[in-house]
Each structure stands twice: as structure tokens, then as C-alpha cells.
């Protein structure tokens, strides 16, 4: 009886975990820091849409034709709207409406650039 009462009182609304998978090709060799701007933009869009990142995993992929990393993010919706969202369709629609995003950009070696992370 007490277990049932505790379950009813403490019952939190939980949402289904979703995944986001992305392949980031290896950029050309360089001697300075860089950020992958397109991936940053996608992840910020996901976070602003009512999701939190539970975990991010990466795995290296190298082949004669293309090398890079696979990124797998486990996402938890924080509200009903995010829970019912088809993340793939949302990202396709949202990101295609925006201007083209350059793939990578270099960071200057000054302190202000590094503090913006």
C-alpha cells in the first residue's frame, strides 16, 4: 500500500530518450584549433528545442575513401512538445530554412575566442 502511494505521489512524467547520430568527416590537417561550426549549430538547435543531452559518444571511422568520427547523442525531452517531436523532420525543416553554415572555422589565438566556449 505504501509503495503504491509513493509511486503515485512521486510519479514524475518521463519522456522517451531519443538519439541523434551524426558523421563528421575529418578536416584537412592544420596547426591551429578549430570548431566544427555546423555540428555546434545543430546541437544548439536541439538544446533550444527542449532536449537535454544525457550522453555523447564518439567513435573513429577510417577508410580509404573517408575518415572522420561518428557522434551518437542520447537526448532526453524535457517537455511534452519535445517528446512528441520528430527530431529528424524538425532538424531538416529548421536547418534548411537557415542560411548556409560554413563547415569549420579557425580560432584566433587570443583569450576572448577561447572563453566563448
Secondary structure, 3 states (H helix, E strand, C coil): CHHHHHHHHHCCCCCCEEEEEEEEECCCCCCCCEEEHHHHHHHHHHHHCCEEEEEEEEEEECCCCCCEEEEEEEEEECCHHHHHCCHHHHHHHHHHHCCCCCCEEECCCCHHHHHCC
